[in-house]
């Protein structure tokens, strides 16, 4: 889940894989490259499962395509952990995926995590909110 990628201009970076492979990852990656998607959310428990530290402000991540190839880098501009139901509308909008309101964000994220990880996200589940800037 947190692959390490050697990026010639930056050395070894943690990889950032958005969504799941296929059309969703391609769409989300394109939104990042276009500057539309400047945030992404993950479940804090995923970090524990993988024994990974949280990202930190200023950290560079390799933005990966379906084949694990770097499409560029992103710089982490903010990191915050909040309960699922405390994710803000402004954060959801920064994800750039066209959510209609915060409830739409919640429904679609719950559906994603249930489909991809078999997890029914509770209202109080800790969510990592990452803000990013594409840095080619």
C-alpha positions in Angstrom: 0.0 0.0 0.0 2.9 2.4 0.7 5.4 1.4 -2.0 8.8 3.0 -2.2 9.8 4.4 -5.6 13.1 5.7 -6.8 12.5 9.0 -8.5 15.8 10.2 -10.2 15.4 13.8 -9.3 14.3 13.2 -5.7 15.7 9.8 -4.6 13.5 7.2 -2.9 9.9 8.5 -2.1 6.8 6.9 -0.7 4.3 6.2 -3.5 0.8 7.7 -3.6 -1.7 5.4 -5.2 -5.1 7.1 -5.5 -8.4 5.0 -5.6 -8.0 1.6 -6.9 -6.4 0.5 -10.2 -8.2 1.2 -13.4 -10.5 4.0 -14.4 -10.8 5.5 -10.9 -7.0 5.8 -10.4 -6.6 7.3 -13.9 -9.3 9.9 -13.2 -8.0 10.8 -9.8 -4.4 11.0 -11.0 -5.5 13.3 -13.8 -7.3 15.6 -11.4 -4.1 15.9 -9.3 -2.0 16.7 -12.4 -4.6 19.3 -13.5 -4.4 20.9 -10.0 -8.1 20.2 -9.4 -7.6 17.5 -6.7 -5.5 19.1 -3.9 -6.6 16.7 -1.1 -7.2 13.1 -0.4 -8.4 11.0 2.5 -7.4 7.7 4.0 -8.3 5.6 7.0 -5.8 6.0 9.9 -6.0 2.2 10.6 -4.4 1.6 7.1 -1.2 3.2 8.4 -1.1 1.0 11.5 -1.8 -2.1 9.4 1.2 -1.3 7.2 3.4 0.0 10.1 3.7 3.3 8.3 4.1 6.8 9.8 1.7 9.6 8.7 2.9 11.8 6.0 4.3 15.2 7.1 4.1 18.7 5.8 6.8 19.2 3.1 7.1 15.5 2.4 7.3 14.6 -1.3 5.4 11.6 -2.6 5.6 9.9 -6.0 2.2 10.0 -7.7 1.8 6.5 -9.2 -0.2 5.2 -12.2 -1.8 1.7 -12.4 1.6 0.1 -13.2 3.4 1.7 -10.2 5.2 4.2 -12.4 5.7 7.7 -11.2 3.5 10.3 -12.9 5.2 13.2 -11.0 5.5 14.2 -7.4 3.2 15.9 -4.9 4.2 17.9 -1.9 2.2 17.4 1.3 0.9 20.8 2.5 -1.3 19.8 5.4 -2.0 16.6 7.5 -4.9 16.3 10.0 -6.6 13.4 11.6 -10.3 13.7 12.4 -13.3 11.4 13.0 -15.1 10.5 9.8 -18.1 12.7 10.5 -15.8 15.7 11.2 -14.3 15.8 7.7 -15.2 19.3 6.5 -17.0 20.3 3.4 -14.1 22.5 2.4 -11.8 19.5 2.5 -14.3 17.4 0.5 -14.4 20.1 -2.1 -10.6 20.2 -2.3 -10.7 16.5 -3.2 -11.9 17.8 -6.6 -14.2 14.9 -7.4 -17.5 16.8 -7.8 -19.2 15.9 -4.6 -22.5 17.7 -4.2 -22.3 18.1 -0.4 -20.6 16.6 2.6 -23.2 13.8 2.8 -22.4 12.8 -0.8 -18.7 12.7 0.1 -19.5 10.4 3.1 -21.7 8.1 1.1 -19.1 7.7 -1.7 -16.2 7.2 0.6 -18.1 4.7 2.7 -19.0 2.8 -0.5 -15.4 2.9 -1.7 -13.9 1.5 1.5 -16.6 -1.1 1.7 -16.0 -2.2 -1.9 -12.2 -2.2 -1.8 -11.4 -3.1 1.8 -14.6 -4.7 3.1 -14.7 -2.0 5.8 -17.9 -0.4 7.0 -16.6 3.0 8.2 -18.0 4.1 11.6 -18.8 7.7 12.3 -15.9 8.0 14.7 -13.3 6.2 12.6 -10.1 8.4 12.4 -9.6 9.7 8.9 -6.3 11.2 7.6 -6.9 14.3 5.6 -3.9 15.1 3.3 -3.6 18.3 1.4 -1.3 18.2 -1.6 0.2 20.3 -4.3 1.3 18.7 -7.6 4.9 19.4 -8.3 5.6 17.6 -11.6 
